[in-house]
Amino acid sequence: MVKVSVFYPNGPGAKFDMNYYLKLHMPMVQQKLGTALKGLSVEEGLGGMPPGSPAPYLAGCDLLFDSVDEFGAAFTQHGAAIQADIPNYTNTQPTIQISLVKL
């Protein structure tokens, strides 16, 4: 299993519309990636370490795929549309990591 993690960094002036993300962006992502997408989760940053400090990320999501090739095929076909929607919910640039799930 491969996990694609997308993190939206926090910082001065950073904005994130979680309502838009949950109700419009993520359903669009699910529809476009189709059966290649095996699962997903969305998180909202609450804080960092030490407790009480700001969260390093406003939000994040994890997308699960059977393989890097399946992710690549789905994203190659629909990535431009998915990325074009980013300015509708944030003014930050996401950080993306692809990981092999070990446990």
N, C-alpha and C positions, 0 to 999 in steps of 0.2 A: 504494500500500500504506500502511496506517495501523498504527502500533505503539502499543499501550497498555502503558505501563511502570508497574509497581507496585513501590514501594520501601518496605521496612520499616526505619524508623530505629533506629539503635543509641543507647543512652544508659544512664544508671544504672538498673539493675533490669530492663532490656529482655530479654525471652526470646523465643526462636524455636525451634520443634521442626521441624527440617528433615526428619526421617524422616516425620513426619505429613504435612507439606506435600507431599513427593514421592510418598508412597505412597497418600494418601487425598484430600488437597485438590485437587491438580492433575489427577488422573484425573477427579474430579467436575466440575471446571471444563471439561475437555475434553468430557466427556459432555454437559453442559448446553449449552455453546456450539455443539456439533455442527459442521456443515459451514461455519458462518460463520467459525470459527477456522481460519486457514490455517497457523499454526505457533506454536511457543512455545519459550521457553528459560527456565531457572531458574539464578540465580547465588547463591552464598553469599559474603558479604563476608569478606575476609581481612585487609584493612588499608587505611589511607589514606595521605595524603601529609603530612609526609615519611614515608618507609619506617619501619615500626615503630610508627606511630601507629594507634589503633583505626580500624576501618572505620566510615564514617559511616552505613552501612546494614548490618543483619544479613543481609539477603537481598533479592532482587529477582526479578521475572520480566517478560518481554516477551511480549505476545500480539499476533499479526499478523492483520489483517483486510483485506479488499479496500477497505473504505470506512468512514467514520465512521458512515454510516447502517446498515451491516451490523452493526458493533459495537453501536450503539445499540439496534437491534431485538433482538439476542441478549441484551444485558445487561438491557434493560427486562423481558424475559420471565423471566430467571433470576438477576438481580442480587441479589435479596433472599436467596435460598438460598445463593449464593456468599458474600455478606457475613456471613451468619449463622454461617458456619463459622470465621470469623477467630479468635474466642476459643479455638478448639480447638488452635491452633498458635502464637499469639503474644499478648502483652499490649500490643503497640504498635498505633498507628493508621497504616495505610499512606498514603503519598503517591502520587498517581496523576497521570500525565501522558499525554496523547494527542498523538502526533507524526505528521507526514507524513514518510514515509521518502523521502529524496532520493537516496540512493546505496546 
